[in-house]
Amino acid sequence: MASPLILTSPVITGGALAQAAPKPAKELSVGQSAARERQKKCGAEWRALSVADKATQGPKWPQYYSKCVKRLKQVKA
């Protein structure tokens, strides 16, 4: 015969978790905001490319993104 399960710690319900105040958002550093801006620009360029253009730029997003970031950093410098 199995013994009953005995809980020794209090059980937290979903309502108790919802009452916890969320941490305020941390402000982005200059480097983080620049990286986010580059990612958005490269993403917009990638979505604007046709299938044929994507084939010439590189087979996948990571390769295209790497080239795009290098290009954008050179333009800034």
PyMOL commands that set and color helices and strands:
alter all, ss='L'
color gray80, all
select helices_A, chain A and resi 14-18+30-48+51-57+61-76
alter helices_A, ss='H'
color red, helices_A
deselect
rebuild
show_as cartoon
